Amino acid sequence: MAEHVVARAAELPPGARRVVRVGRLEIGVFNVGGTLHALPNICTHQFGPLCLGHVGGTVLARAETGYRFEWGLDGQIISCPWHGLEFDLTTGRCLAYPRVRLRTYPVRVEGEEIILTA
Amino acid sequence: MAIDVGPRLSLRDVLIVDGDVHAHEQPEQIAPYVAPRWREAVENAARLPYRYLNRPGWSPGAGHMLPGAALPGGRGKAREEIVWSAAQMTQQLAALDIDVGIIFPDHFLKIAAISDGAFAAELARGYHRWLEELWLDPENDLYAAIVAVPHDVDAAVAEIERYAGHPKFVGVFLPTCQVYPLWGHRRYWRIYEVAQEAGLPVMLHSVAGSSWAFPFNTEQHTGIAVHTASHVFAMMANLMSFMETGVPVRFPRLAIVFSEAGLTWVPFLRMRLDKEYNENRRGWPYYADRPSAYIRKMWFMTQPVEEPENPRDLVDLIRIYDGEDQTVFASDWPHHDFDHPRAVFDLPVSDLVKQKLMGLNALRLWPRIRVPAKYAASVTVWRNTL
């Protein structure tokens, strides 16, 4: 593990992303509502380029509402461009499979730089 | 002490034949290739609003929503699921490590539902001329299927005979979505006779969707369920239709290929038919042996390949339907539910079985395929073992 400067903080405002190459790894760095998150650019399904997918919300259905379809987690959910498998950017959790969670990489702002540890 | 396990086979080392990719035929493109008496009709179709796989008068309504159109909140897909040219197809397949592709249509997957049989026959002719000129350059590794319109068997037979010797037409596509009657009916037998003589397999391909006609309306209303049922029931019903009229015995050299239904239905149907046959052999007196003895000679495209948590489960199922030599990889590129070659290549099987599934079985099924130079030596070695 080593630290890498992957962007200037100003280049990644809320809602923005950057996919970077660190050695042989491809990692997507996302600013979700002011907090940075980093995930591997590999979907667990057929290993597609997950971090190139659409970021938005998703459909939720909760017992409390009698499983009414609701829209939520806006800006937090990424869908793999290949088949649409959804992951929570803030946790790496796969929405469809409770036991599947992508590893996340530590990423922080230091001064004007964004530093990824990978 | 390091242990050398030898080089691992990679996708790039292996001949990959893709049994099912899709071109995108539009009336604007097909119009120049249809006979003058129908050209105006096709040009009129070009003025109708474009809808993906649902263009009025061109690809009759799916009878159901298409994936992406009604999924709650959309899927946020980032790519256009259309291939517009042979060059694009070649480039995109190369990016997937796929060496050879066999082309099926997009809109004309539903050609059986076009009500005017004469129009449908002319569309098929125009499509074949369009493919010939724009997609099947002798220098590329793309091949195509001759569309057999069910409405007009004479027209279908004429097209098969026309292209019987063409090196780039490798099979006969039997449009299965909304076909009536099903493909076992005696009215279609001349198609099988001609295909058999020409050494061309027949390939069935349906569409995701259900209608009052066929595939039957089993009362699914959400995309997941419709997509689970539609292609699979279309293939199962037609396999049974072939069995019902004795097609495997009347045309013993005819290869029959099923597509886009995955693989896990095959053991189910074989076992059920074998069970029923015990009681009712007289209903199918053509056969000298149980149904599975004939089904084991049929062919099955992998896509959309099932992905159980334990991949050995799928390997076991392939063994159960005797599929090692009869299963061929298909991606369904560029459709939404395409399979990356890894989905089949990564199965826990031997290197030889991997190569069979990814390309060697396809060479036996479609012997017209010219082996790309890169693989010529290894394929020759394999052919000598047969």
HADDOCK unambig.tbl for C-alpha pairs under 7 A between the chains (distance, minus, plus):
assign (segid A and resid 46 and name CA) (segid B and resid 340 and name CA) 6.50 0.50 0.50
assign (segid A and resid 46 and name CA) (segid B and resid 342 and name CA) 6.96 0.50 0.50
assign (segid A and resid 46 and name CA) (segid B and resid 343 and name CA) 6.49 0.50 0.50
assign (segid A and resid 53 and name CA) (segid B and resid 77 and name CA) 6.95 0.50 0.50
assign (segid A and resid 53 and name CA) (segid B and resid 78 and name CA) 6.19 0.50 0.50
assign (segid A and resid 54 and name CA) (segid B and resid 76 and name CA) 4.97 0.50 0.50
assign (segid A and resid 54 and name CA) (segid B and resid 77 and name CA) 6.54 0.50 0.50
assign (segid A and resid 54 and name CA) (segid B and resid 78 and name CA) 6.62 0.50 0.50
assign (segid A and resid 58 and name CA) (segid B and resid 73 and name CA) 6.70 0.50 0.50
assign (segid A and resid 59 and name CA) (segid B and resid 72 and name CA) 6.87 0.50 0.50
assign (segid A and resid 59 and name CA) (segid B and resid 73 and name CA) 6.80 0.50 0.50
assign (segid A and resid 79 and name CA) (segid B and resid 76 and name CA) 6.63 0.50 0.50
assign (segid A and resid 81 and name CA) (segid B and resid 77 and name CA) 5.16 0.50 0.50
assign (segid A and resid 81 and name CA) (segid B and resid 78 and name CA) 5.30 0.50 0.50
assign (segid A and resid 83 and name CA) (segid B and resid 336 and name CA) 6.52 0.50 0.50
assign (segid A and resid 83 and name CA) (segid B and resid 337 and name CA) 6.44 0.50 0.50
assign (segid A and resid 84 and name CA) (segid B and resid 75 and name CA) 5.80 0.50 0.50
assign (segid A and resid 84 and name CA) (segid B and resid 77 and name CA) 6.71 0.50 0.50
